[in-house]
Amino acid sequence: MSSVNWGKIYADFIFQLESARAILKDTDIPYESIAFEDSLKLQLNPIFNRAIIEFDDKNGVKDNYIGKREKELIYKITDIIIENSDYSKKLYESIQIEIDEDGNPNISVENEAILEYFLISNDYEDEIAAKYIHNKRMKTKSSVISICITLENLCCQLLKEFLLKKHEGDLFDNKTITFKDMKRFENIGDTKQYLVDSELESIFRGNFKSWSSKIFNYCKKVDKEINVFLEKREEIFDEIEELYQRRNLLVHSNGVVNHIYLNLVSPKYKEKFDNGDDIEIDIDIDYINNKIKIVEEFGTIIFYLFYKILEDRESDVDLNSILLKYLKRENEAIPIIYKDMQSRAKESENKLIYKVNYFLYFRVNNLYDRIENEIKNFDTSVYTNEYKLAKKIIMQDIDCEKDAIDYYENLDDVSFVNVYKWPLMRLLSENERYIRYCKNRINKIFGISDKESEINEVIIEKIENL
């Protein structure tokens, strides 16, 4: 078994993705948190925008500048404003829009004094709005860049481990170093490290499709199950390539769409933007969540491919422990990996464990309908009681909590505690009879009363709240 800390590598990957998501927190609601900060100061623009939207909708004007999400937000904001301010309501009712001779809309207010009353504060609103828009642009830029860095960091770590410990090609045979460099190295290990770092630097200077292709080439072959996963998700490469091209726009051209972007992205995005458009208008929490999901699935597949190359089959038990921690993230790569682990496991018990956890993924993510027929056909009659119980729990059999308790009754205390901690058993955590049995059994093991147990629960709750 290699010395790679797989658990840390994957945990860091997930943590960094969640950090990228957290950057955009609260950026989708620009006005609500400040709309009443100072009376009428922030109410003018939303009201005029709503009047224009309503006029366009009434007259069949195709909206080219305000998207569906922005419309919903404007309506939400103005509903709050109008409901809470008679002044704003009167302004809204006084707005008039007419089409002039040239076909252009003219906006006016029935009583100019009403408009003047609001305009006094408009400079202040512009200042606040400009600050908000600037901050949002900085956050969206940081989030996109962070996702890209996270994926590169994962792939670079994995490829480095492979090149240092497993690669048998001509990476080092055809490399040359200067005498000046040689004097800096104390041993052959330092020289090898230098050559690997140079290779990684060269690989990751390319675009995403270029370096991802080189990674798969180093992996020599893509396994059948993994290949099926990737074939069904051809868009995964297009989506990640778009993410990196968008990153390039944000870093190099201040978010302005150019022909380089339009030439490299999929038709889905080519139809969405024109040369010169502001790419940041299109970045919101939905965009970030979608990219994080895609990058997480792709990164998990890469993680597994290198794991298979660097580890032996027996160590899949450790990989199983890693995957179980992230089972509820609805990462479609996880069940694919469990299927592949089943096919490569040498011991029948491990095959069964991976099969149960494969089913468990779909149950905990509310995707049970996708494996309902498959698990019904899972014949457990020839297996030990824990697998019969596992099937019943995943299928949510009406008597599964009774069967779980009966199963516990035949276990000693050490075995009970181990089984009680299985992720599978958490599916019974809302069953009162099951909870009561486990609580009493644990109290008996510790030799404490129900009252002491309740005190311990309060302590745990307070610590968790910290």
KANOR-V516516 format. One record per backbone hydrogen bond with DSSP energy under -0.5 kcal/mol. CO is the residue of the C=O (numbers start at 0). NH is the residue of the N-H. E is the energy in kcal/mol with one decimal. If there is no record, write none. Layout:
[[CO/NH/E] [CO/NH/E]]
This chain:
[[3/5/-1.6] [4/8/-2.1] [5/9/-2.4] [6/10/-2.2] [7/11/-2.7] [8/12/-1.7] [9/13/-2.3] [10/14/-2.5] [11/15/-2.5] [12/16/-1.8] [13/17/-2.3] [14/18/-2.0] [15/19/-1.9] [16/20/-1.7] [17/21/-2.2] [18/22/-1.2] [19/23/-0.5] [20/23/-1.0] [21/24/-1.7] [23/26/-2.0] [25/28/-0.6] [27/29/-0.5] [28/32/-0.5] [30/33/-1.8] [30/34/-2.0] [33/36/-2.0] [35/38/-0.6] [37/40/-1.9] [39/42/-1.3] [42/46/-1.3] [43/47/-2.1] [44/48/-2.7] [45/49/-2.2] [46/50/-2.0] [47/51/-2.2] [48/52/-2.4] [49/53/-2.6] [50/54/-2.0] [51/55/-2.7] [52/56/-2.7] [53/57/-2.3] [54/58/-1.9] [55/60/-2.8] [56/59/-0.8] [61/63/-0.6] [66/70/-2.4] [67/71/-2.4] [68/72/-2.1] [69/73/-2.5] [70/74/-2.6] [71/75/-2.1] [72/76/-2.6] [73/77/-2.8] [74/78/-2.1] [75/79/-1.4] [76/80/-2.4] [77/81/-3.1] [78/82/-2.0] [79/83/-1.5] [80/84/-1.1] [84/88/-2.0] [85/89/-2.2] [86/90/-2.1] [87/91/-2.6] [88/92/-2.2] [89/93/-1.3] [90/93/-0.6] [90/94/-0.8] [91/94/-0.7] [93/109/-2.3] [95/107/-2.8] [97/99/-0.5] [97/105/-3.7] [99/102/-1.8] [103/99/-2.9] [105/97/-2.3] [107/95/-3.5] [109/111/-0.6] [110/113/-1.1] [110/114/-1.2] [111/115/-2.4] [112/116/-1.9] [113/117/-1.2] [114/118/-2.3] [115/119/-1.4] [117/120/-1.3] [118/121/-1.2] [118/122/-0.5] [120/124/-1.7] [121/125/-2.6] [122/126/-1.7] [123/127/-2.2] [124/128/-3.3] [125/129/-2.6] [126/130/-1.9] [127/131/-2.4] [128/132/-2.9] [129/133/-2.4] [130/134/-2.4] [131/135/-2.7] [132/136/-2.3] [133/137/-2.1] [134/138/-2.2] [135/139/-2.9] [136/140/-2.2] [137/141/-2.2] [138/142/-2.5] [139/143/-2.4] [140/144/-2.3] [141/145/-2.4] [142/146/-2.0] [143/147/-1.8] [144/148/-2.5] [145/149/-2.3] [146/150/-1.9] [147/151/-2.2] [148/152/-2.8] [149/153/-2.0] [150/154/-2.5] [151/155/-2.8] [152/156/-2.2] [153/157/-2.3] [154/158/-2.6] [155/159/-2.2] [156/160/-2.1] [157/161/-2.0] [158/162/-2.7] [159/163/-2.2] [160/164/-1.9] [161/165/-2.8] [161/166/-2.2] [169/173/-1.5] [171/174/-0.9] [177/181/-2.2] [178/182/-1.8] [179/183/-0.5] [180/183/-1.4] [180/184/-0.6] [181/184/-1.2] [186/190/-1.5] [187/191/-2.4] [188/192/-2.3] [189/193/-2.2] [190/194/-2.2] [191/195/-2.4] [192/196/-2.5] [193/197/-2.0] [194/198/-2.1] [195/199/-2.7] [196/200/-2.3] [197/201/-2.0] [198/202/-2.4] [199/203/-2.6] [201/204/-0.6] [202/205/-1.5] [206/210/-2.4] [207/211/-2.9] [208/212/-1.4] [209/213/-1.7] [210/214/-1.8] [211/215/-2.0] [212/216/-1.9] [213/217/-2.0] [214/218/-1.6] [216/219/-1.3] [218/220/-3.0] [220/222/-0.6] [222/226/-3.2] [223/227/-2.3] [224/228/-1.9] [225/229/-2.4] [226/230/-2.6] [227/231/-2.0] [228/232/-0.5] [229/232/-0.6] [230/233/-0.8] [232/235/-2.2] [233/236/-1.1] [233/237/-1.0] [234/238/-3.0] [235/239/-1.8] [236/240/-2.5] [237/241/-2.2] [238/242/-1.9] [239/243/-2.2] [240/244/-2.4] [241/245/-2.5] [242/246/-2.2] [243/247/-2.1] [244/248/-1.8] [245/249/-2.4] [246/250/-2.3] [247/251/-3.0] [248/252/-2.0] [248/254/-2.6] [252/255/-1.8] [254/256/-0.5] [254/278/-3.3] [256/275/-2.8] [257/261/-2.0] [258/262/-2.0] [259/263/-1.1] [260/263/-0.8] [260/264/-1.8] [265/268/-1.4] [265/269/-1.9] [266/270/-2.3] [268/272/-1.5] [273/276/-2.1] [276/256/-3.1] [276/278/-0.8] [277/280/-1.0] [278/281/-1.2] [279/282/-1.4] [281/283/-0.7] [283/287/-2.2] [284/288/-2.7] [285/289/-2.2] [286/290/-2.3] [287/291/-2.7] [288/292/-2.2] [289/293/-2.1] [290/294/-2.9] [291/295/-2.7] [292/296/-2.2] [293/297/-2.5] [294/298/-3.1] [295/299/-2.2] [296/300/-1.9] [297/301/-2.2] [298/302/-2.6] [299/303/-2.2] [300/304/-2.4] [301/305/-2.2] [302/306/-1.9] [303/307/-2.5] [304/308/-1.5] [305/309/-2.3] [306/310/-2.0] [311/314/-1.0] [312/315/-2.0] [313/316/-1.2] [314/317/-1.3] [314/318/-1.3] [315/319/-2.7] [316/320/-1.4] [317/321/-1.5] [318/322/-2.6] [319/323/-2.2] [320/324/-0.9] [321/324/-0.7] [321/325/-0.6] [322/325/-1.3] [323/326/-1.1] [325/328/-1.6] [326/329/-0.7] [329/331/-0.8] [330/333/-1.9] [330/334/-0.5] [331/335/-0.8] [332/336/-2.2] [333/337/-2.4] [334/338/-2.1] [335/339/-1.9] [336/340/-2.7] [337/341/-1.9] [338/342/-1.6] [339/343/-1.4] [340/344/-1.2] [346/350/-1.8] [347/351/-2.0] [348/352/-2.2] [349/353/-2.5] [350/354/-1.8] [351/355/-2.5] [352/356/-2.2] [353/357/-1.8] [354/358/-2.1] [355/359/-2.6] [356/360/-1.8] [357/361/-1.0] [358/362/-1.6] [359/363/-2.6] [360/364/-1.2] [361/366/-3.5] [362/365/-1.5] [366/369/-1.8] [367/370/-1.9] [367/371/-0.7] [370/374/-2.8] [371/375/-1.7] [372/376/-1.5] [374/377/-1.0] [376/378/-1.1] [377/379/-0.8] [379/382/-1.8] [383/386/-1.2] [383/387/-1.2] [384/388/-2.7] [385/389/-2.2] [386/390/-2.0] [387/391/-1.7] [388/392/-2.6] [389/393/-2.5] [390/394/-2.2] [391/395/-0.5] [391/396/-2.9] [392/395/-0.8] [396/399/-2.0] [398/402/-2.4] [399/403/-2.2] [400/404/-2.1] [401/405/-2.5] [402/406/-2.2] [403/407/-2.4] [404/408/-2.0] [405/409/-0.7] [406/409/-1.0] [407/410/-2.1] [411/415/-2.6] [412/416/-2.4] [413/417/-1.9] [414/418/-2.6] [415/419/-2.9] [416/420/-1.1] [418/421/-1.8] [421/424/-0.8] [421/425/-0.6] [422/425/-1.1] [423/426/-1.6] [424/427/-1.7] [425/428/-1.8] [427/430/-2.0] [429/431/-0.7] [430/434/-2.7] [431/435/-2.8] [432/436/-2.1] [433/437/-2.4] [434/438/-2.5] [435/439/-2.2] [436/440/-2.5] [437/441/-2.5] [438/442/-2.4] [439/443/-2.1] [440/444/-2.0] [441/445/-2.1] [442/446/-1.2] [442/447/-2.2] [448/452/-2.2] [449/453/-2.3] [450/454/-1.8] [451/455/-2.3] [452/456/-2.0] [453/457/-1.8] [454/458/-2.1] [455/459/-2.6] [456/460/-2.4] [457/461/-2.4] [458/462/-2.4] [459/463/-2.6] [460/464/-2.1] [461/465/-0.9] [462/465/-0.7]]
